[in-house]
């Protein structure tokens, strides 16, 4: 099920769209530990506000060129723990008789003209619509397209001494070595002695497992001044950062989540885009339309994402310098709005002028040409 599947199930139930239906939910296994965290920003209470674990209206941005405490208003930066999300959704889903939940290995999904099918373990199930959040393993990339990975390892740690600012998370800290490519750490404080510290990279391939640990240890020692901590929880994840298009609709299959292109290619942010997509699905069903007949639209934001991927993948400018430039010359509110794909064109033009114009203009022309080929 994942984030997208659970979000869709809960919203279908809350909207009263499950009455008289039988809905099968499939996942690999029951979630019994916290192995992921979602961070995102909103200007008002959202659908999952009840399980927001922490929320902040100011955050640090650090690099070798800039150290600033950003005022995020009117946005709040929010953190939801994976285990809280799962338990919250399951408690609501379990109360709806429309849902049947099964666990196991999905061996195949395929579509015919009027039905889609799923093979779970050795059993086959069919339905008029299949919502799929399993990401295609082998994306077919053209030579002109870019494919990076956002990969990260995080520790929830507890220190003996107070070292964290509870009211001010670290949104991005680029003072980490940029040896492998764009890399930064973010810190989500839980208390003065407890926080999620996550080491994140944008590179073509993963690192040896010990390199993530070394990156975290180095940051904790160098920038937080601690060498004595206990690891309470650990998480690891890999997110595609690519302008290779994800197919949203395949016959009677409607892809959702990352599988449906809901991961922002230039930043990796996913949670809010999933929620926006699910909201559109709910409205489509309410209107009586067919959710597998509504095609995805290409937007100018896809082009912006491609331009940044061009710059990062081809190493035309370090990611640390790009983000430093953006946060130094733009209001945080405008950047968050831009990263949410909600700015107007005039606002986007102003943001573009704060980046090295000739470098990004050339990258923009290249990506525009690639789109036309």
DOMI-950168 format. One record per residue (C-alpha): residue in three letters; x, y, z. Coordinates in nm, 2 decimals. Layout:
N
+-----+--------+--------+--------+
! res !      X !      Y !      Z !
+-----+--------+--------+--------+
! ALA !      X !      Y !      Z !
...
+-----+--------+--------+--------+
! end
This chain:
373
+-----+--------+--------+--------+
! res !      X !      Y !      Z !
+-----+--------+--------+--------+
! UNK !   0.00 !   0.00 !   0.00 !
! UNK !   0.26 !   0.26 !   0.10 !
! UNK !   0.18 !   0.62 !   0.16 !
! UNK !  -0.01 !   0.67 !  -0.16 !
! UNK !  -0.23 !   0.36 !  -0.12 !
! UNK !  -0.31 !   0.43 !   0.24 !
! UNK !  -0.39 !   0.79 !   0.17 !
! UNK !  -0.62 !   0.69 !  -0.11 !
! UNK !  -0.80 !   0.43 !   0.10 !
! UNK !  -0.86 !   0.67 !   0.39 !
! UNK !  -0.98 !   0.95 !   0.17 !
! UNK !  -1.22 !   0.72 !  -0.02 !
! UNK !  -1.36 !   0.60 !   0.31 !
! UNK !  -1.39 !   0.95 !   0.46 !
! UNK !  -1.56 !   1.08 !   0.14 !
! UNK !  -1.82 !   0.80 !   0.16 !
! UNK !  -1.71 !   0.65 !  -0.17 !
! UNK !  -1.66 !   0.30 !  -0.05 !
! UNK !  -2.03 !   0.22 !   0.02 !
! UNK !  -2.15 !  -0.09 !  -0.16 !
! UNK !  -1.80 !  -0.16 !  -0.29 !
! UNK !  -1.54 !  -0.43 !  -0.22 !
! UNK !  -1.19 !  -0.30 !  -0.21 !
! UNK !  -0.88 !  -0.51 !  -0.18 !
! UNK !  -0.57 !  -0.35 !  -0.02 !
! UNK !  -0.23 !  -0.53 !  -0.07 !
! UNK !   0.10 !  -0.48 !   0.11 !
! UNK !   0.41 !  -0.68 !   0.16 !
! UNK !   0.38 !  -0.70 !   0.54 !
! UNK !   0.23 !  -0.54 !   0.84 !
! UNK !   0.43 !  -0.23 !   0.95 !
! UNK !   0.55 !  -0.27 !   1.31 !
! UNK !   0.83 !  -0.02 !   1.34 !
! UNK !   0.91 !   0.33 !   1.24 !
! UNK !   1.14 !   0.31 !   0.93 !
! UNK !   1.05 !   0.63 !   0.75 !
! UNK !   0.96 !   0.99 !   0.80 !
! UNK !   0.78 !   1.24 !   0.58 !
! UNK !   0.86 !   1.61 !   0.60 !
! UNK !   0.66 !   1.87 !   0.41 !
! UNK !   0.52 !   2.22 !   0.44 !
! UNK !   0.17 !   2.36 !   0.45 !
! UNK !   0.01 !   2.70 !   0.52 !
! UNK !  -0.29 !   2.55 !   0.70 !
! UNK !  -0.39 !   2.23 !   0.88 !
! UNK !  -0.39 !   1.94 !   0.64 !
! UNK !  -0.58 !   1.61 !   0.61 !
! UNK !  -0.33 !   1.43 !   0.83 !
! UNK !  -0.29 !   1.71 !   1.09 !
! UNK !  -0.39 !   1.49 !   1.38 !
! UNK !  -0.07 !   1.28 !   1.34 !
! UNK !   0.18 !   1.56 !   1.27 !
! UNK !   0.46 !   1.47 !   1.51 !
! UNK !   0.64 !   1.81 !   1.51 !
! UNK !   0.58 !   2.14 !   1.33 !
! UNK !   0.80 !   2.45 !   1.30 !
! UNK !   0.77 !   2.80 !   1.14 !
! UNK !   1.14 !   2.87 !   1.13 !
! UNK !   1.43 !   2.66 !   1.01 !
! UNK !   1.80 !   2.68 !   0.95 !
! UNK !   1.97 !   2.68 !   0.61 !
! UNK !   2.35 !   2.63 !   0.63 !
! UNK !   2.62 !   2.62 !   0.36 !
! UNK !   2.98 !   2.75 !   0.33 !
! UNK !   2.83 !   3.07 !   0.19 !
! UNK !   2.52 !   3.12 !   0.40 !
! UNK !   2.40 !   3.05 !   0.75 !
! UNK !   2.04 !   3.18 !   0.80 !
! UNK !   1.75 !   3.12 !   1.02 !
! UNK !   1.46 !   3.12 !   0.77 !
! UNK !   1.12 !   3.26 !   0.86 !
! UNK !   0.89 !   3.02 !   0.68 !
! UNK !   0.56 !   3.20 !   0.74 !
! UNK !   0.29 !   3.15 !   0.63 !
! UNK !   0.42 !   2.79 !   0.59 !
! UNK !   0.48 !   2.54 !   0.87 !
! UNK !   0.74 !   2.27 !   0.82 !
! UNK !   0.58 !   1.94 !   0.94 !
! UNK !   0.71 !   1.60 !   1.03 !
! UNK !   0.50 !   1.28 !   1.02 !
! UNK !   0.65 !   0.95 !   1.15 !
! UNK !   0.58 !   0.65 !   0.92 !
! UNK !   0.45 !   0.42 !   1.20 !
! UNK !   0.20 !   0.69 !   1.32 !
! UNK !   0.08 !   0.73 !   0.96 !
! UNK !   0.03 !   0.36 !   0.92 !
! UNK !  -0.15 !   0.30 !   1.25 !
! UNK !  -0.37 !   0.61 !   1.19 !
! UNK !  -0.47 !   0.49 !   0.84 !
! UNK !  -0.52 !   0.13 !   0.94 !
! UNK !  -0.75 !   0.23 !   1.24 !
! UNK !  -0.98 !   0.41 !   1.00 !
! UNK !  -0.96 !   0.15 !   0.72 !
! UNK !  -1.03 !  -0.14 !   0.96 !
! UNK !  -1.36 !   0.03 !   1.06 !
! UNK !  -1.48 !   0.02 !   0.70 !
! UNK !  -1.63 !  -0.31 !   0.59 !
! UNK !  -1.55 !  -0.23 !   0.22 !
! UNK !  -1.18 !  -0.31 !   0.27 !
! UNK !  -1.02 !  -0.65 !   0.26 !
! UNK !  -0.65 !  -0.64 !   0.35 !
! UNK !  -0.40 !  -0.91 !   0.23 !
! UNK !  -0.02 !  -0.93 !   0.27 !
! UNK !   0.23 !  -1.10 !   0.05 !
! UNK !   0.45 !  -1.07 !  -0.26 !
! UNK !   0.30 !  -0.90 !  -0.57 !
! UNK !   0.43 !  -1.12 !  -0.85 !
! UNK !   0.25 !  -0.95 !  -1.14 !
! UNK !   0.01 !  -0.68 !  -1.24 !
! UNK !  -0.13 !  -0.65 !  -1.59 !
! UNK !  -0.42 !  -0.49 !  -1.77 !
! UNK !  -0.68 !  -0.60 !  -2.03 !
! UNK !  -0.94 !  -0.38 !  -2.20 !
! UNK !  -1.20 !  -0.38 !  -1.92 !
! UNK !  -1.02 !  -0.53 !  -1.62 !
! UNK !  -0.68 !  -0.51 !  -1.44 !
! UNK !  -0.53 !  -0.81 !  -1.26 !
! UNK !  -0.29 !  -0.86 !  -0.97 !
! UNK !  -0.11 !  -1.18 !  -0.88 !
! UNK !  -0.05 !  -1.19 !  -0.50 !
! UNK !   0.16 !  -1.49 !  -0.40 !
! UNK !  -0.01 !  -1.75 !  -0.62 !
! UNK !  -0.36 !  -1.60 !  -0.62 !
! UNK !  -0.50 !  -1.38 !  -0.89 !
! UNK !  -0.74 !  -1.09 !  -0.83 !
! UNK !  -0.93 !  -0.88 !  -1.09 !
! UNK !  -1.09 !  -0.54 !  -1.07 !
! UNK !  -1.22 !  -0.26 !  -1.31 !
! UNK !  -0.95 !  -0.03 !  -1.17 !
! UNK !  -0.62 !  -0.11 !  -1.01 !
! UNK !  -0.43 !   0.16 !  -0.82 !
! UNK !  -0.06 !   0.08 !  -0.82 !
! UNK !   0.22 !   0.23 !  -0.62 !
! UNK !   0.49 !  -0.02 !  -0.71 !
! UNK !   0.77 !   0.16 !  -0.90 !
! UNK !   0.89 !   0.02 !  -1.23 !
! UNK !   1.23 !  -0.13 !  -1.17 !
! UNK !   1.39 !  -0.06 !  -1.50 !
! UNK !   1.31 !   0.28 !  -1.63 !
! UNK !   1.38 !   0.32 !  -2.00 !
! UNK !   1.60 !   0.62 !  -2.01 !
! UNK !   1.69 !   0.81 !  -2.33 !
! UNK !   2.04 !   0.95 !  -2.37 !
! UNK !   1.91 !   1.30 !  -2.34 !
! UNK !   1.73 !   1.23 !  -2.01 !
! UNK !   1.87 !   1.25 !  -1.66 !
! UNK !   1.85 !   1.00 !  -1.38 !
! UNK !   1.99 !   1.07 !  -1.03 !
! UNK !   1.91 !   0.90 !  -0.70 !
! UNK !   1.82 !   1.08 !  -0.38 !
! UNK !   1.94 !   0.84 !  -0.12 !
! UNK !   1.96 !   0.89 !   0.25 !
! UNK !   2.02 !   0.73 !   0.58 !
! UNK !   1.88 !   0.87 !   0.90 !
! UNK !   1.92 !   0.80 !   1.27 !
! UNK !   1.69 !   0.90 !   1.55 !
! UNK !   1.95 !   0.96 !   1.82 !
! UNK !   1.95 !   1.04 !   2.19 !
! UNK !   2.24 !   1.23 !   2.33 !
! UNK !   2.36 !   1.25 !   2.69 !
! UNK !   2.38 !   1.63 !   2.68 !
! UNK !   2.13 !   1.88 !   2.52 !
! UNK !   2.25 !   1.97 !   2.17 !
! UNK !   1.94 !   2.04 !   1.97 !
! UNK !   1.73 !   2.35 !   1.92 !
! UNK !   1.38 !   2.22 !   1.96 !
! UNK !   1.21 !   2.52 !   1.79 !
! UNK !   1.45 !   2.53 !   1.49 !
! UNK !   1.51 !   2.23 !   1.26 !
! UNK !   1.79 !   2.23 !   1.01 !
! UNK !   1.62 !   2.23 !   0.67 !
! UNK !   1.95 !   2.18 !   0.47 !
! UNK !   2.31 !   2.19 !   0.58 !
! UNK !   2.55 !   2.18 !   0.29 !
! UNK !   2.87 !   2.21 !   0.50 !
! UNK !   2.91 !   1.83 !   0.45 !
! UNK !   3.18 !   1.73 !   0.20 !
! UNK !   3.05 !   1.74 !  -0.16 !
! UNK !   3.28 !   1.46 !  -0.27 !
! UNK !   3.02 !   1.23 !  -0.43 !
! UNK !   2.79 !   1.51 !  -0.56 !
! UNK !   2.52 !   1.71 !  -0.39 !
! UNK !   2.50 !   1.61 !  -0.03 !
! UNK !   2.35 !   1.77 !   0.29 !
! UNK !   2.22 !   1.68 !   0.63 !
! UNK !   1.89 !   1.78 !   0.78 !
! UNK !   1.80 !   1.77 !   1.15 !
! UNK !   1.45 !   1.74 !   1.29 !
! UNK !   1.46 !   1.80 !   1.67 !
! UNK !   1.23 !   1.61 !   1.89 !
! UNK !   1.37 !   1.74 !   2.22 !
! UNK !   1.70 !   1.90 !   2.33 !
! UNK !   1.85 !   1.55 !   2.35 !
! UNK !   1.67 !   1.37 !   2.07 !
! UNK !   1.64 !   1.43 !   1.69 !
! UNK !   1.62 !   1.27 !   1.35 !
! UNK !   1.95 !   1.34 !   1.18 !
! UNK !   1.96 !   1.24 !   0.81 !
! UNK !   2.24 !   1.23 !   0.56 !
! UNK !   2.12 !   1.28 !   0.20 !
! UNK !   2.28 !   1.27 !  -0.14 !
! UNK !   2.18 !   1.34 !  -0.50 !
! UNK !   2.41 !   1.11 !  -0.71 !
! UNK !   2.39 !   0.85 !  -0.99 !
! UNK !   2.45 !   0.56 !  -0.76 !
! UNK !   2.44 !   0.45 !  -0.40 !
! UNK !   2.74 !   0.46 !  -0.16 !
! UNK !   2.89 !   0.16 !   0.03 !
! UNK !   2.68 !   0.12 !   0.35 !
! UNK !   2.95 !   0.23 !   0.58 !
! UNK !   2.98 !   0.57 !   0.41 !
! UNK !   2.64 !   0.68 !   0.53 !
! UNK !   2.74 !   0.60 !   0.88 !
! UNK !   3.06 !   0.79 !   0.85 !
! UNK !   2.88 !   1.09 !   0.71 !
! UNK !   2.64 !   1.10 !   1.00 !
! UNK !   2.91 !   1.05 !   1.26 !
! UNK !   3.12 !   1.32 !   1.10 !
! UNK !   2.83 !   1.57 !   1.10 !
! UNK !   2.74 !   1.49 !   1.46 !
! UNK !   3.09 !   1.54 !   1.58 !
! UNK !   3.19 !   1.84 !   1.37 !
! UNK !   2.87 !   2.05 !   1.37 !
! UNK !   2.68 !   1.93 !   1.68 !
! UNK !   2.98 !   1.88 !   1.90 !
! UNK !   2.87 !   1.53 !   2.02 !
! UNK !   3.04 !   1.19 !   2.01 !
! UNK !   2.82 !   1.02 !   2.26 !
! UNK !   2.47 !   0.91 !   2.14 !
! UNK !   2.24 !   0.62 !   2.13 !
! UNK !   2.07 !   0.52 !   1.80 !
! UNK !   1.70 !   0.47 !   1.87 !
! UNK !   1.57 !   0.42 !   1.52 !
! UNK !   1.72 !   0.40 !   1.17 !
! UNK !   1.58 !   0.46 !   0.83 !
! UNK !   1.72 !   0.43 !   0.48 !
! UNK !   1.56 !   0.52 !   0.15 !
! UNK !   1.61 !   0.57 !  -0.22 !
! UNK !   1.40 !   0.81 !  -0.44 !
! UNK !   1.44 !   0.85 !  -0.81 !
! UNK !   1.52 !   1.21 !  -0.92 !
! UNK !   1.46 !   1.19 !  -1.30 !
! UNK !   1.29 !   1.35 !  -1.59 !
! UNK !   1.22 !   1.01 !  -1.74 !
! UNK !   0.84 !   1.02 !  -1.74 !
! UNK !   0.65 !   0.79 !  -1.52 !
! UNK !   0.34 !   0.65 !  -1.69 !
! UNK !   0.04 !   0.76 !  -1.49 !
! UNK !  -0.22 !   0.55 !  -1.67 !
! UNK !  -0.17 !   0.20 !  -1.83 !
! UNK !  -0.50 !   0.06 !  -1.95 !
! UNK !  -0.71 !  -0.01 !  -1.64 !
! UNK !  -0.42 !   0.06 !  -1.41 !
! UNK !  -0.38 !   0.40 !  -1.25 !
! UNK !  -0.03 !   0.45 !  -1.10 !
! UNK !  -0.01 !   0.66 !  -0.78 !
! UNK !   0.28 !   0.78 !  -0.56 !
! UNK !   0.63 !   0.77 !  -0.70 !
! UNK !   0.51 !   0.52 !  -0.96 !
! UNK !   0.27 !   0.78 !  -1.09 !
! UNK !   0.53 !   1.06 !  -1.11 !
! UNK !   0.45 !   1.22 !  -0.78 !
! UNK !   0.81 !   1.26 !  -0.67 !
! UNK !   0.93 !   1.60 !  -0.76 !
! UNK !   1.23 !   1.54 !  -0.99 !
! UNK !   1.44 !   1.82 !  -0.87 !
! UNK !   1.40 !   1.79 !  -0.49 !
! UNK !   1.26 !   1.44 !  -0.41 !
! UNK !   0.97 !   1.58 !  -0.21 !
! UNK !   0.68 !   1.35 !  -0.25 !
! UNK !   0.43 !   1.36 !   0.04 !
! UNK !   0.24 !   1.67 !  -0.05 !
! UNK !   0.23 !   1.58 !  -0.42 !
! UNK !   0.08 !   1.25 !  -0.34 !
! UNK !  -0.19 !   1.42 !  -0.13 !
! UNK !  -0.27 !   1.66 !  -0.42 !
! UNK !  -0.29 !   1.37 !  -0.66 !
! UNK !  -0.52 !   1.17 !  -0.43 !
! UNK !  -0.74 !   1.48 !  -0.39 !
! UNK !  -0.78 !   1.50 !  -0.77 !
! UNK !  -0.87 !   1.13 !  -0.78 !
! UNK !  -1.13 !   1.17 !  -0.52 !
! UNK !  -1.29 !   1.47 !  -0.70 !
! UNK !  -1.28 !   1.28 !  -1.03 !
! UNK !  -1.47 !   0.98 !  -0.87 !
! UNK !  -1.72 !   1.22 !  -0.71 !
! UNK !  -1.78 !   1.37 !  -1.05 !
! UNK !  -1.86 !   1.03 !  -1.19 !
! UNK !  -1.56 !   1.03 !  -1.43 !
! UNK !  -1.32 !   0.75 !  -1.50 !
! UNK !  -0.99 !   0.79 !  -1.32 !
! UNK !  -0.81 !   0.59 !  -1.58 !
! UNK !  -0.93 !   0.80 !  -1.87 !
! UNK !  -0.79 !   1.13 !  -1.73 !
! UNK !  -0.44 !   1.19 !  -1.88 !
! UNK !  -0.16 !   1.37 !  -1.69 !
! UNK !  -0.07 !   1.71 !  -1.82 !
! UNK !   0.29 !   1.82 !  -1.87 !
! UNK !   0.35 !   2.15 !  -1.69 !
! UNK !   0.62 !   2.41 !  -1.71 !
! UNK !   0.74 !   2.28 !  -1.37 !
! UNK !   0.85 !   1.96 !  -1.54 !
! UNK !   1.08 !   2.17 !  -1.75 !
! UNK !   1.22 !   2.36 !  -1.45 !
! UNK !   1.29 !   2.02 !  -1.29 !
! UNK !   1.47 !   1.90 !  -1.60 !
! UNK !   1.68 !   2.22 !  -1.61 !
! UNK !   1.80 !   2.17 !  -1.25 !
! UNK !   1.87 !   1.80 !  -1.32 !
! UNK !   2.07 !   1.90 !  -1.63 !
! UNK !   2.29 !   2.13 !  -1.41 !
! UNK !   2.33 !   1.87 !  -1.13 !
! UNK !   2.37 !   1.56 !  -1.34 !
! UNK !   2.62 !   1.71 !  -1.58 !
! UNK !   2.80 !   1.88 !  -1.29 !
! UNK !   2.77 !   2.23 !  -1.43 !
! UNK !   2.73 !   2.38 !  -1.08 !
! UNK !   2.74 !   2.22 !  -0.74 !
! UNK !   2.40 !   2.16 !  -0.58 !
! UNK !   2.52 !   2.33 !  -0.26 !
! UNK !   2.59 !   2.65 !  -0.46 !
! UNK !   2.26 !   2.63 !  -0.64 !
! UNK !   2.05 !   2.61 !  -0.32 !
! UNK !   2.27 !   2.87 !  -0.14 !
! UNK !   2.21 !   3.11 !  -0.43 !
! UNK !   1.83 !   3.05 !  -0.42 !
! UNK !   1.80 !   3.09 !  -0.04 !
! UNK !   2.03 !   3.39 !  -0.03 !
! UNK !   1.84 !   3.59 !  -0.29 !
! UNK !   1.48 !   3.48 !  -0.24 !
! UNK !   1.22 !   3.49 !   0.04 !
! UNK !   1.17 !   3.14 !   0.19 !
! UNK !   0.80 !   3.17 !   0.14 !
! UNK !   0.85 !   3.21 !  -0.24 !
! UNK !   1.09 !   2.92 !  -0.27 !
! UNK !   0.86 !   2.68 !  -0.08 !
! UNK !   0.57 !   2.79 !  -0.30 !
! UNK !   0.79 !   2.73 !  -0.61 !
! UNK !   0.90 !   2.39 !  -0.49 !
! UNK !   0.53 !   2.31 !  -0.44 !
! UNK !   0.46 !   2.39 !  -0.81 !
! UNK !   0.22 !   2.67 !  -0.70 !
! UNK !   0.39 !   2.99 !  -0.82 !
! UNK !   0.28 !   3.21 !  -1.10 !
! UNK !   0.50 !   3.26 !  -1.41 !
! UNK !   0.60 !   3.61 !  -1.31 !
! UNK !   0.72 !   3.48 !  -0.97 !
! UNK !   0.92 !   3.21 !  -1.14 !
! UNK !   1.09 !   3.46 !  -1.36 !
! UNK !   1.20 !   3.66 !  -1.06 !
! UNK !   1.34 !   3.34 !  -0.90 !
! UNK !   1.53 !   3.25 !  -1.23 !
! UNK !   1.71 !   3.59 !  -1.23 !
! UNK !   1.87 !   3.50 !  -0.90 !
! UNK !   2.06 !   3.21 !  -1.05 !
! UNK !   2.36 !   3.23 !  -1.29 !
! UNK !   2.16 !   3.33 !  -1.59 !
! UNK !   2.39 !   3.22 !  -1.88 !
! UNK !   2.45 !   2.87 !  -1.73 !
! UNK !   2.08 !   2.81 !  -1.66 !
! UNK !   1.97 !   2.96 !  -1.99 !
! UNK !   2.19 !   2.72 !  -2.18 !
! UNK !   2.06 !   2.43 !  -1.97 !
! UNK !   1.70 !   2.55 !  -2.03 !
! UNK !   1.76 !   2.56 !  -2.41 !
! UNK !   1.90 !   2.21 !  -2.41 !
! UNK !   1.61 !   2.07 !  -2.21 !
! UNK !   1.36 !   2.26 !  -2.43 !
! UNK !   1.53 !   2.11 !  -2.74 !
! UNK !   1.52 !   1.76 !  -2.58 !
! UNK !   1.14 !   1.79 !  -2.52 !
! UNK !   1.08 !   1.87 !  -2.88 !
! UNK !   1.28 !   1.57 !  -3.01 !
+-----+--------+--------+--------+
! end
